Amino acid sequence: MATDLAAQWLAERLQDRTKRGIAIDTAALIRAGTIEIGMHLPAVRELAQALGVSPATVSAAWSQLKKQKVIAGRGRTGVWVCGDKVSPRPVRFEQIGNFGEHITADLVLSAPDPLLLPDLKAALISATETHHLNSYLREPIMPVLEEAVKLTWPYQADAFLAADGGFDGMSLIMQTLIMPGTRVAIEDPTASRLLDILDHIGADVLPVPCDEQGPLPDALHAALRQNPSAFIYQPRTHSHCGHTITPMRVRQLTALLRDQQTLIIEDDGLGDLSAWPAVSLGSEFPDRTVHVRSYSKSYGPDLRLGVVSGTREMIKQIQSFRNFGAGWSSRLLQHTLAWLLTDPQTQQGLGEARRIYAKRRQDLVTALAIRGIDVPLHDGLSIWLGVPSEQFALVTLAARGIAVLPGEGCRIRPGQHIRISTSQLTADKVDFVADALALVYG
């Protein structure tokens, strides 16, 4: 069979000519191997004519298959088959890669050091006495957790909801509050999983570059001229760049957003491990700000908890969507987190963890500076590094047993970057990693 499929050939094999039917029948042909990976599908207008349907019907069917990561492409390059597994999945996140068994320094994920996480024993024992344990009452958040998070929440929010982690909270917000196919402004770079979620809902992504103070006002202004439905940013300790939005930048963004109706979505992914106090535009725009804080890196990833704030109507919408699944987050885990948030010994340990993480990052920054590579001090569990060639950097480091995160899946605009996790980089490996990074620059 030719690489380019003929419109008539495909039309003869599509029995149901609705947009859903075209998508299902085409997916079945791909899954069976009748249409092979790499083949180009007919142009939308040609297939529409062969089927006797409108081009919009075919285009909608292709959009569905793109969401399922079965086909890719657009415009002059055409549309081709890129996979035979018909299921939505986070492609960027999956492409982080397996660098092989020879890796001795895995610096890909900015995961917390297990040795720096709090002891959960007393908190879990306390949770067995939680209110409504084993009840099927679908409450958005337990009162004890709501009261605990309010102590450090950056603005007075109307309502709260417990989610199964920060990314779960972000996913719930985007699936319920952002209409599929609309424009969304988001920081660039950002977390790959956020871009995956936006891809899944078919959003038209508008990049908003950052500097040392946060999202660039001119870039946000340009994006707002295109009337995005939402603006997504990280208010403190950016997960890649490490900067925290400054008071001056807050004022600038506030002025730009004041006359808009854009939904503001704030992703506080590092949470209580940040060296900076919590920041939110919710103080200025409480009626259209949704704030998400993750507690995974600070208190334990297996707690699987994040907290979302917004208006009562927003939280009601999100809670209604959750009824497709579990309906609520574990009360045992919510009570456990509430206990940890108010336990003096846990908070003291959290302060010590912040100090150690800061030193590990600073040690690598200092080592790189000695080798002529300048990196901002900043905060966080990683370093975002511009390199001459991302591919060369990955290969060079992997050859020396070091794995880092490729920047490609975290960017919208072109660029060459890698992210190096410092959260578990012990002192004995700092010079080894710095020497390898110096080779990346020739």
Secondary structure, 3 states (H helix, E strand, C coil): CCCECCHHHHHCCCCCCCHHHHHHHHHHHHHHCCCCCCCECCCHHHHHHHHCCCHHHHHHHHHHHHHCCCEECCHHHCCEECCCCCCCCCHHHHCCCCCCCCCCEEECCCCCCHHHCCCCHHHHHHHCCCCCCCCCCCCCCCHHHHHHHHCCCCCCCCEEEEECCHHHHHHHHHHHHCCCCCEEEEEECCCHHHHHHHHHCCCEEEEEEEECCEECHHHHHHHHCCCCCEEEECCCCCCCCCCCCCHHHHHHHHHHHCCCCCEEEEEECCHHHCCCCCCCHHHCCCCCEEEEEECHHHHCHHHCCEEEEECHHHHHHHHHHHCCCCCCCCHHHHHHHHHHHCCHHHHHHHHHHHHHHHHHHHHHHHHHHHCCCCCCCCCCCEEEEECCCHHHHHHHHHHCCEEEEEHHHHCCCCCCEEEEECCCCCHHHHHHHHHHHHHHCC
